[in-house]
Amino acid sequence: MSTPPATEPVAQGDFTSVTQQLTSTIAHEMDAQRVAGLSIALVDDQRVVWAQGFGWADVTERRPAAADTLYRVGSVSKLFTDTAAMQLVAQGRLQLDAPIQQALPDWRIRSRWSGSPAGAPITPRLLMTHHSGLPRDVLGGMWAEPAGAVGDFRTMLAGLADPASTEEAAAPPGLAFGYSNVGLDLLGLAIERVSGQRFEQHMQQALLDPLGMRDATFSAGPVDSPRMARGHMKSAAQVEPGLRDLPAGGLTASVSDVAKFISMQFANGRNAAGDVLLPAAQVAEMLRVQNADVALDSGFGNGLGWMLATFGRDTVQGGGPVAHHAGATFYHRAQLMMLPAQRLGVIVAANDGAAGPVVNRVAARALALLLEARTGQPQPARVPGYQPAPRPWTDAERQACVGEYSTVAGVATVSTSGDRLRAELGGRRFDLIEGADRWAGLRYRLGGWLPLSLAALEGIGVQCRSVAGQDGGHEVLIARYDGQELFAGDRLAPPAEVPAELAALVGHWVPELAPGEVPTLERVEVELDAGRLWVRPTLAAAFGGSSAARLPLQVLSPTRAQLVGPVAGTGPVITLRRVEGEARIVYSGWVFRRVH
């Protein structure tokens, strides 16, 4: 494996250095992860300053990737769906803050918060900001091969509205950020009903064609074109399955096409011909932080569609807010990032399931280099997530953090060892280094005894904190990196007694699949440990494969349990059902059967 290329200063206006450094970075990243192909476009206001392909659009056919190679861009599609919705808002045909039933009078979903103060209506704004409380996915029927065998998102949504459905809301609307493909599908259905056109046709006529993205299209699978990239996994050719959820992730486009969408943002909603596709007020509203008053989001900002915060080592500083969105299908990955205040943007797309970290790092590096070429100023030094404490923490300060916390990576357990705090997550143990203002640093403890400083942990601070959500108080973990805070986890309540019916679910389960269905979740193991039920999922290789993380189940009734999300008390529900005397698990549109 090659050594990462050195970072060199970029003089103001020196875009040649930008492309040279990116070429070296891309080559290194693709080699390290064995990525088949990648394309990139750099946007400076209304011009593309560089667009190029690397590697192969099809390894088997030795067909090179190019700037006009077509990729499945996954959830980058959401930005287009949200933009189309805002076009209808600007026309007065869709009300941003009205219940979604104004556009879809017959649509409902079961919710245990209905009728409570937390049971506010779902609105288009909440759908676009991922605060609707809807489940992330309905996994059953989401992917199929061939693409023509995949289901219809409209049918899936009608199934959720069926009074006989066991599916239900995962959280009360407005409580906290909860990413939802289902929510964008619902928005797409509203666009269809309000516009009077099928969703795919409306997107083409209202947005893609006026932008000049004439090779782009919303479709269930890859298009029949000699420029369509074939999917791969670590450069081994694969068949890309079809996706049911078109509004959430069905766009096929080249980076040259998406660059036109980026330029539209910098032109206050105008296309290259000067036509207004989206009024400037709606462009600005999409880029405005919508969730500043949501306590459980803790500093993570998102607009209408856009994510307005980047957390991690690949942040871009000094150019104002970063607006971005990533995308993933089975064997394609994409990342769009831009600095609206500087009118700089980048889109990176790849045709390999191993390319997720690659497109993220390349996009962030590209945007940082573009900013340096614009200003002549290098990236500022990182702000540490914590500072050494002027005094040791008191026992009360340490004890205030002790407990189990639900996180996106599983349950984090914080405990004391003598006069020190320790944490465990996913089988890994960490020392919490006491810092100022009750912020702590992280140090990985290999094998539980040998402390190591890992690059990924350097500069991260964590803090336990009490916050008041709309559903009551929460004891949470907050992470901080480079001056930005992010909600990391919520303290779990002590385990409740597990009914005998649910305790009998211990074992291994697999989903019963429809013909041609391609599952993202291949099997689950249900465990009973320390008085709590746990689920250990195994994902498809393209989405990470085997997972060491166990996710807790919260008992709701003798036949229902909730797969706890990052916010305690929320998450999708599993239901126990008997079929000819045998137990079945109903979850996310699937019926699971026991295999042992």
Sequence and secondary structure as in RCSB ss.txt:
>XXXX:A:sequence
MSTPPATEPVAQGDFTSVTQQLTSTIAHEMDAQRVAGLSIALVDDQRVVWAQGFGWADVTERRPAAADTLYRVGS
VSKLFTDTAAMQLVAQGRLQLDAPIQQALPDWRIRSRWSGSPAGAPITPRLLMTHHSGLPRDVLGGMWAEPAGAV
GDFRTMLAGLADPASTEEAAAPPGLAFGYSNVGLDLLGLAIERVSGQRFEQHMQQALLDPLGMRDATFSAGPVDS
PRMARGHMKSAAQVEPGLRDLPAGGLTASVSDVAKFISMQFANGRNAAGDVLLPAAQVAEMLRVQNADVALDSGF
GNGLGWMLATFGRDTVQGGGPVAHHAGATFYHRAQLMMLPAQRLGVIVAANDGAAGPVVNRVAARALALLLEART
GQPQPARVPGYQPAPRPWTDAERQACVGEYSTVAGVATVSTSGDRLRAELGGRRFDLIEGADRWAGLRYRLGGWL
PLSLAALEGIGVQCRSVAGQDGGHEVLIARYDGQELFAGDRLAPPAEVPAELAALVGHWVPELAPGEVPTLERVE
VELDAGRLWVRPTLAAAFGGSSAARLPLQVLSPTRAQLVGPVAGTGPVITLRRVEGEARIVYSGWVFRRVH
>XXXX:A:secstr
           TT HHHHHHHHHHHHHHHHHHHT  EEEEEEEETTEEEEEEEEEEEETTTTEE  TT BEE GG
GHHHHHHHHHHHHHHTTSS TTS GGGT TT   B TTTTSTT     HHHHHTT S   S   TTSEESSGGG 
  HHHHHHHHHSTT   B SS TTSS    HHHHHHHHHHHHHHHTS HHHHHIIIIITTTT TT EE SS  S 
TTB   EETTEE    EES HHHH EEE HHHHHHHHHHHHTTTB TT  BSS HHHHHHHTS S TT GGGTT 
 B SS B    STT   SSS  EEEEEE SS EEEEEEETTTTEEEEEEESBTT HHHHHHHHHHHHHHHHHHHH
S        S  B SS   HHHHHTT EEEEETTEEEEEEEETTEEEEEETTEEEEEEEBGGG EEEEEEETTTE
EE  TTTTT EEEEEEEEETTEEEEEEEEEETTEEEEEEEE        HHHHTT EEEEE   TTB  SEEEEE
EEEETTEEEEEEEE GGGTSB    EEEEEEETTEEEE  SSTT S EEEEEEETTEEEEEETTEEEEE  
